[in-house]
């Protein structure tokens, strides 16, 4: 039995459950089962807490520390050039916040704060501040964030009610108390201050449901409820500018905010979450069967991200995985779980199976655009049967 992290409602049984190991967002494994609980009261979905969560984010969680210019691909243009994630986040953040000249802006849970840094290049008038729960990112802040505009572990007392705006990119899905998280940021904003949250949209990116350290899988309904419970009025939810994610803008209110209670929206969120959990239950059985059937065959996995990593955890004991394929040049010529990461066109001619580790909503279109992967003798194995 669980209580919803957003509305506190009781959730009796998990909607999805699979044994250890559990995959994290940094492509490591935890020796815990993956369980997903869905709240009928507010449309929120959530996973179990991970062990020793504070130590995990302080010393175990590393985002892009392996390289000064490491970034994730957001999209590939028809000419083959790429758009990187932080560049796209920068454009969206500047547009949605639309800050006045000289505004004070806090990046809360900043990590390397690449998006904030790029925002200040476009808007050098912004007074940038950073906060994180790990000291490992301090080196990335030096030279462009003043020392008194940096904070680790605890925000200084002088920051209370200080900021015109705050943003937190892909952090709230990790926290055990999302309403308290928003409320803590709110304490640092002036009345009427804006909060920009970016977070995964599990409805558009179903793989997020299997990520163990993403304790929260928000819906439109549960985002609205969490914002109101923390004292904010939600102004915008943009779920189109960044496919697979929400960008939500909320305003800090001086008076209590009425809680969001749209039963139709909640019912829709619950139904979609259960549909995704059912997909992963079936995908698990399908991959287990494919791994046994292709035992001993030479195989590769398309995608060195969450989907491909999850596939590797399911098939690695049976299938001879030779490589991961990925279009991201930052990942090519590296290793992932001990296997080389190569460009898709470099797939060995003797490969007998290719497991497709991409968002199932987009996978067939993506692979269909690569004729060199449509060849006799190469079996394509999809997540869905």
N, C-alpha and C positions, 0 to 999 in steps of 0.2 A: 504494500500500500504506500502511495506517495501523495504528497501535497503539491499542487501546481505552484511553480516559482513565481507566477505572475498574479493569479487571483486567489491562491490559497486553497482552491477546491480539491477535494479528494479524488485521486485516480486509483482505481482498484487494481488493475492488471496491466502489464505491458502489451502494446500493440505489435511490437516486434522484439524478438529476442534471439541472439545467436551466441554460442560459446566464445570464450577467449581464443585468440587474442583480439583486442579491439584496436582499430586504426585511429591514429591522431592526425590532426591537420598538418603536422610537420613530418608526416610519413614515418612515424615510429609506431611501435606496438606496445600496448599495455596488457598486463596479464589479468584482464577483467572481461566479463561478458559485455556485449552491447545490448542495452535494453532501451526501448523508446516507449514513453508514456504520453498519452494524448488527453488533454483536458477538455471535457465536454462543456465546461462553464465559460471559457474564454477563447478556445481555439488554439491554445498553445501546445506545443509538443516539446518534450525534454528527455534528456538522457540522465543516467545516474551520475552522481559526483565522481570525479576521478580521485585516486588516492593522493594525499598530500598535495593539494591543489596549489597552495602558496609556493611551495618549493618548485613545483613544476614550472610555474611562470617566472619565478625569480632566477632559477639557474638551469632549467631544462629546456625552456621554450626559446628557440632561436629563429628569428625571422630575418632572412637575407644578410646574415652576418658573415657569410662565407665570401662575399665579394662586395666591392664598393659600388658596382653597377648592376648587381643582380636585380632582376625584376621579373614579373610574371607577364605573359602575353595576354592581352585582353582580346585582341582580334587580329586576324590576318587579312590584309587588303587583297583585292584581286591580282595586283601586280606582285604579290609575294612579300611586300613589306609589312612590318608588324606595328601595332599600336600597343604600347605597354600600359599596364594596369595603373601605375601611379600617375601617369600623364592624364589618363582618362578621369581618374578620381579628382585630380586637380581641377580640370575643367568643370566637372559637375559641382564640386564644392564651392568654387568661386561663383558659379551661376546661382545655386540654390541659396547660399548665405547672403549674397549681394550686400556685402558689408560697406559701411560708410568709410570715408578716409580716416586713417589713424586708428581704426578699431583694434581693440585688444582681443586676441584670438588664442585659445588654448587647445592644443592637441593632447587629448586625454587617453592614455594608453598608447603613447606615440610610437613606440619602437624606434626605428631610425628616423621617423618623421619626414620621410621623403616627400609625401604629398604636401605637408606644410611648407617644406623648403621650396618646392616648386611654386607654391602659391605666393610666397614672398618674392620670388623672382618676377612674377607677373605684377604683384602688388607690394612693392617695397615699403609702402606706407604702413602695412599691417604690423602690429606689435606682437610678435610670435612668442609663445610660451609652450613648454613641453612638460609632460608628466608621464612617468611609467613606474611599474612595480618591479622593475629590474634595473640594475646599474650597468648592465652589459651594453646598453646603447649610448652611453654618455659620449663616447668618442665620436659618434656620428653627429652629435649636436654641436661640437666645438667649432668655433670660427664663424658661426652664423646665428646661434642662439646665445644671448648674454647669460652669464653665470647665474644672475639673480632671476632669470626667467626659466630656470630648470628646476625640476623637483623630482625626487625619487622616493617611493614608498608612501610618503604622506605629503599632501599639499600644505604649504605654509599658511599660517593664520592670516597673513596679509592678503592672500588671494581670495578670501571669502567676499562674495559680492563684487568682485573686481572686474570680471570679464564681460565684454559685449557679446561674445559668442564662444562656443566650444564645439569641438568636433571629436568624434571617436570612431575610427575606421576599423570595422571588423574586430571588435573587442567584446561587445555585449553578449554575443553568443557563447562566450567562454565563462561568464561569471555565474556564480551560484545564486546570487540575489540580484536579478536584473533591475527590479524596481528600486532597490537601495542604491544600485550603481547610478541610475539616472538621478536619483535624489542627491547623491554625493556631488555629482557634476553641477546640479542645480544650485547647490550651496555656494558655488564659486561664480555664479552668474549674477549680474545685476538684474533687478526686476525688468521683465520684458526681454531679457537676453535670449539668444537663440542657441539651440543645440541641434547639431547635425549628426545623425547616426547612420553609418552604413553597416549592413548586416546581411548575411546570406538569406536568400529567398528559396526555401526548400521546395516550394511548389514548382519553381522553374529550374532548380538544380537538385534533383532528388538524391544525389549522392551525399549531400550534406546530412541526411538523416542517419548515416552510418558512421559519422565522425565522432569519436568518443569524447574529445575535449570540447566539442560544440554542445554544451549542456543544454542550450536553448535553440529551438527551431521555431522562429516566429512566423506568424501569419499576419495579415493586415489587421485582423481583429485583436490579436494579442499585443501587437505593437501599440495600437491605440489605447488598450486597457493599461498597459505598463506606463505609458506616458502620462495618462490621466492620474493614475495612482501615485505617481511621483511628483505631481503638481505642475504638469505641463499640458498645454493645449497643442495638439498636433495640427500643423499647418499644411504639410505636404507629405505624401508618400509617393516617391518616384520609383516605379518598378519597371521602367522601360529603358532608361538611359544606360543602365549597367545590367545587362541580362544575367540572371542568376542572383541578383542582389536587390535589396531595398535601399533607398536613400530617404531618410525621414528627417524632416525639419520640424522642431517643436519649440514653442515659446514658453518661457517661465512665467507662471501666473502668480499674482500676489494673493489670490483667494483660492480656496479649494475648487478642484475641477470635478465635474460630474463624471463618474466612471462610464466607460463605453459599454453599452448594452444593446447590440444589434444582433438579435438571435439568428436572423437569416445569415449574416456574415459569419457568425460563429459556427453554425451548422455546416456552412460551405467549407470553412477551414478544417473542421473535424473530418469531414468526408474526404477531403484531399489528403490530409495527413494519413488517414487509414489506407487510402489507395496506395500511397507511397510505401508504407510499411508492408502491405501485401505484395507489392512489386519486389521488395528486397527479400522477403521470405521465399518467393518463387525463384528469384535470381540465385539465391544461395543453393537451392536444390538443383537448379539447372547447371550451375558451374561445377558443383560437386560431381554431377553425372558426366559432364564433359571432361573433367580432369581424369576420371577413371577410364573413360572411353579412349582418350588420347594418351594414356599412360605410356611414357617412353618416347613419345614423338617430340621432334624438335619444334619449339613454338616460340613466338615473340608476343609481347604485349604492347598494344598501341596506347600510349599515354602514360607518362611518368608522374601523373598527379594522383589525386585521391582515388579515382575509379580504377586506374591501372594498379595502384598499390593494393587496393582491396582485392582485386583479382589475383594478384601474386600471392596474397595470404591464403587464398582458397585453393590454388592449383599447384603451388610450389613443391609439394611433396610427391606429386605424381608426374607432372609434365616437366620436360627438360627445357626450361626457359633459357633462351640464348641472348635475348636483348629486349630493351624497351625502345619503342619508337616515339619520338616527340619532335614537334616542329619548333620548339623553343630553342634557339641557338645557345641560350645560356645554360641549358641542360645537356645539350649534345657534347659528346666527348667526356662525360662524367660517368659515374657509376651510380646505380640505384639498386639497393638490396643485393649488391655484389654483381650486378649485371650491367653491361655497357648500355649507355643511352645513345642512340644513333638517329640520324635523319630518316624519315619514313622511306625515302627512295633508296636507302642503303640496306634495306632488308635482304638478308642472305637468300640466294636462289633455292637453297635446299630446305628452307623453312616449310614446315608442313601444316602449321596452324597459326593463326593470328587472333589473339583474344582482344576484343575491342573495349578498351577502358576509357570511354568517353561518355559524356552526358547522354543518356539514352534518348532524350528528346531531340538531339542533334546528331547522333552518331552516324546514322545511315547516310544522311546528306553529306557529312564530312568525309566519310570513307568513299562514298560514291564519286567524289570529286578527284580521287587519286587513282587513275586507271592502272598505274603500275602495281596496285595491290589487288586488282581483279585478275588473277592469273590461275591457270589450271594447276591443280595440285596443292593450292593453298586454301585451307578451310578457314573461313571467317567465323569466329565464335562470338556471338553477341550476348549481352547481359540478359536479354529476354529470350525465352525459348522460341 
